[in-house]
Amino acid sequence: MLTLMRSSTPAANTVYHPRTPALAPELGRAYSAQRQHRTIEGETKLREITVALVRRLKSDGLSPERVIVAIKAAIVRYGDEHRAPSLADLEDGHAPGGETYERVFRCLLDTYFHAEI
C-alpha cells in the first residue's frame, strides 16, 4: 500500500548554478561569423568553443553520435544555417557550411576521442 504524507520540514530551495556559460549560442554565433568572414582569431575562437562544448557533453555522458547531433543543432538554432550541415553535402559540393563545418567536425572527433576528461 502506498501512503502519501506531508513532510514536516519544507524542502530546501534548489538553486541552479551553471558551472560554465551557455556554449551552444556561442558556437552558433562563432560558426556563422567564421563562415561569413574567415579570420585566424575566429578560427581559434570557434575551436575553443567547440572543444569546451564537446568536453561538457562528453562529461554529461553523451555518445559521440549525440554530440554530433547537439553540435549541428547549435549551429542551426543559434547560427545562420537553415538546415544542419553535413559532410555528405560537402562531398557532393553542396555544403552550406563547407570547410568550416569540416573543421568543426574534425575538432569534435579529436576532442571526444583524444581528450582527457
N, C-alpha and C positions, 0 to 999 in steps of 0.2 A: 504494500500500500504506500502511496506517495502522499506526503503531507507537506503543505506549504506553510511556512511560518515566517513572521516578520522578525528581522534581526533587531535587537535592542540598540545596537550601535549603528549609526549611519555609515554607509560605505564612504571610503576616502575619495575625495575628488581626484579623478585621474587627469593629469595634465600631460599633453603631448609635447615632447621636446625633440624635434628632429635633430639627428646627430650631424647632419650636413644639410646645406641648402638644396632646394629642388634642382636636380641636374637635367631633367628631361627638357624643360623650357630652354635652358642654356644651350643644350645640344642642338635643338631645333634652330635656334637663332644663329648659332655659330656655323652650322651646316649651310644655312641659307646664305649667310654673309660670304662664306668661302666659295660657294657656287657662283655668286654674283661677281665677286672680285677676289681672286686668289692672292693671298699675301703669305709671307713666311710667318708673321705673327698670328694670322688667322688659322694657319695650319697647326701651329703649336697649340693654340687655344682649343681648337677642335679635338686634337689628340688628347690633351689633358682632360677635357670634359668626358670624352669617350672612355678613357681609362678609368676615371672616377666612377662613372655610371656603371660600367661593366663590373668593376670590383664590388660595388654596392649590390648589384643584382645577384652576382655570384654568391656573395656572403649571405644574401637572403634565401639562398637555396634554389635559384632558378637554373634550369638546364640551359645548355648553350642555345638550343633552338628557341627557348622562350626569351632569352636575352636578345637574340636577333630580332624577334618579333617586337620586343619592347623598344629597341633602338629604332626600328622602322616606324613604329607608332609615334615616337617622339619627333622624328623628322617630319612626319605628315601633320601631326597635331600642332606643333609649335613652329614649324618651318614654313616654307612657301611651296612645298610639294603638294600636289593634289592626289597623288597615289604613291604607295610605298615604292621606294627604289628597289631594283633587283639586279643581281649580277647577270641573270639570263637576258635582261634587256640590254645590258652592256655588250654582251656577245653579239646581239643582233644589231647593234648600232643605234638602238632607240632608248638609251638610258637617260632618264630625266636627271639623275644625279651624276652620271658619268664617272669620271675618275675620282670625284670627291667621295662618292659612296664606296667605291672600291677601296680607297684608303681607310675609310671608317670601318669597313668590314674586316680588312686585314688587321687593323688595330684591335678590333673586338676579339678576333680569334687569338692574336698574340697575347692579349691581356688575360683572356679567360683560361687559356691552356698553359700559359707560361708564367703567370704572376703568382707570387707568394701572397696568399690571403690568410 
